[in-house]
Amino acid sequence: MKKLSTLLIMLSMSATAYSEGSPWLPADDTTTLSLSFTSGSTEDFFIGETSTNLGGDLEGTFVWLNASYGYDDIWAFDARAGYATTQFESNPEEQSDFADTSIGVSYQFINEFEADNGLPTISARLGYTFGGDYETDLIDAIGDGASGVDLSLLLGKSVTPELSVFSDLSYRQRNNGVADGVKFLVGGYYTSPIPRLGFQLSVAGVRTDSDVNIGDPGFGVEQFSQTDRDSDWVIAGANYGLENGIGLGFSYSSVINGKNVADSDIATFNLSYTF
């Protein structure tokens, strides 16, 4: 159970890499609150599948408040809300508003630490996202401004006392003409010899189902949120957990391939408290 507690504390700190949840649910009657600060800046944007210089900086900062609660051994609940500021150098008006809000419920089918059958920990999450009330017809839009359902299958396995691996396969459905999408993530977590210090490395991707591309004949700015947005990411992070339930985390994410998305790097700092 000590190994499970370490995984829960460490993986709760990386909002970028594990935004859909964790297969290892919070312990019974345990709450985790976390505050994440995410910042990114780039001059490049994938126009269609071609990375193109925009001629000016595209910047964004997000502050997220995340909460999760372990109801019992197999059920958990989570919620997330945030505020964002974005700006494109060619647009004199800064965009500032509340970002999308989400809630979710997770169910754990198998707990590897309780079932001695060699299978990984397997959980599923059903969530709902409420689209924010911000402008979407801008290259620096805070988000898609659409609501819908998220369904995720989450797997994790402790391979050795030091190494754990995990994966996330998620389906996203949205309204307002925003394309449905699939997200996938595979990663590993290494617990270092230094107590409560761990490192994480993941690869992730997003695939959407749309025929709209930036730069196509007839494309208009009102279609920004409806474009076919594909991307592949590499995510690295480090986490440190204090004995009093406080955790510190940092992750760095980089786009390695994309379509109709910013060609950017993103840094995330995270502070969490479990009680």
C-alpha positions, 0 to 999 in steps of 0.5 A: 500500500505504500507503493500505491500511496506514492503513485497517487501522490506523484501522478496527481501532480502532473496535470498536463500529462495526466489530465484525464485521471489516473488508474490508481484512484484516491484512497477511501475518503481522501481528498487531493486539491491542486493548483496548476500554473501552465504557460506556453509561448511560440511564434510557429503554428501548424497551418494544416500540417505545415509549421509556419512562422506567425510573425509574432508571439502567441502566448497563453497562461492557464491557472487550474484548480483541480480536486479529486475525492476517493469515495470508497475503494472503487469510486472516485470523483473529480472536478477542474476549473480554471482561468486563462489569458492568451494573446497574439502579438498581431492582435492588440486585445488580450483574451482573459476569461474562465476556461472550460470546467469539467467534472468526472466520476471514475470506477476501478475494475481491478486493483493490482495491489489487491488482486494477485493475478498479474493484471494491471490496475484498470479504471474507467472515467466518465466526465463532462466538460462545460465549454467556457463563454469566451470568443472562439473565432481567434487564433489565440482563443482560450478553447473550443467553447464547446461542451460534451462527454469524455470517456477514458480507459486508464491502465497502470502497472507497477513493474518494479518497486522503482518503475511503473507504467501507465496508459490512457485512451480517451474519447471526446464528444463535443457540440457546436460543430467541434470535431469529436476526438481520441486522445492516447497517452503512454508513459512511465514513472520512476521513483528515484533513490531520493525519498519522495522524488520521482520522474515521469516521461510520456508520449501522447497524441490527439486525433480529431474527426474534421474536414476543416483545415486552416488555409483551405479555400473558403476557410473563415475565422469562425471555423477555428474551433471546428478545425481538424486538430491533431498533435503528438507530444513528448512530456517530461516531469519531476515530482517531489512529495513532502511528508505533510501531504504537500506535493510539488511538480513540474512538467515540460511538454513539447509538440513534435508533430501537429495539424491546425495547432500551435507548434509550442512548448508548455511548462506546468508547475503544480502544487498539491495537498492531500488530506 
